[in-house]
Amino acid sequence: YRLVLTENRMENACCGHCGLLRHHQLQDEVVQALCFDFFLGTTITSSRAWYVMDTLVDIRCCQPQALTFEPKEYAERFVQGFGGSVLSFEQAVQHLQSKTTAKNQGCCD
């Protein structure tokens, strides 16, 4: 997850989970946000991605996971096989915030 910020600054996050939380923190400073499609490996705009949350697949990174997909259809099919839910960008941010706040955890706990 890469954030392009004002004043030619950039930040990289290790995963969709950390990227979404940081994106929300820096809202007004974010010029563009990019991530990789989990299935295709292509670069996509984060705000237009679909996020699979609470899936059985463990990518061994931060929890709760946020797997990113460009086509919603692929995200929905992934969920059919491995469980979870498909969320929009806004829904994924809210989901992560509520889970992180509820558990009083940092990003990578």
Secondary structure as the mmCIF struct_conf table of DSSP 4:
data_model
#
loop_
_struct_conf.conf_type_id
_struct_conf.id
_struct_conf.beg_label_comp_id
_struct_conf.beg_label_asym_id
_struct_conf.beg_label_seq_id
_struct_conf.end_label_comp_id
_struct_conf.end_label_asym_id
_struct_conf.end_label_seq_id
STRN STRN1 ARG A 2 LEU A 5
TURN_TY1_P TURN_TY1_P1 THR A 6 ASN A 8
STRN STRN2 ARG A 9 ASN A 12
BEND BEND1 CYS A 14 CYS A 15
HELX_RH_AL_P HELX_RH_AL_P1 GLY A 16 GLN A 25
TURN_TY1_P TURN_TY1_P2 LEU A 26 LEU A 26
HELX_RH_3T_P HELX_RH_3T_P1 GLN A 27 GLU A 29
STRN STRN3 VAL A 30 PHE A 36
TURN_TY1_P TURN_TY1_P3 PHE A 38 LEU A 40
STRN STRN4 THR A 43 THR A 45
HELX_RH_3T_P HELX_RH_3T_P2 SER A 46 ARG A 48
STRN STRN5 TRP A 50 MET A 53
BEND BEND2 ASP A 54 ASP A 54
BEND BEND3 LEU A 56 LEU A 56
BEND BEND4 ARG A 60 PRO A 64
STRN STRN6 ALA A 66 PHE A 69
BEND BEND5 GLU A 70 PRO A 71
HELX_RH_AL_P HELX_RH_AL_P2 LYS A 72 PHE A 82
STRN STRN7 SER A 85 LEU A 87
HELX_RH_AL_P HELX_RH_AL_P3 PHE A 89 LYS A 103
TURN_TY1_P TURN_TY1_P4 ASN A 104 ASN A 104
TURN_TY1_P TURN_TY1_P5 CYS A 107 CYS A 108
#
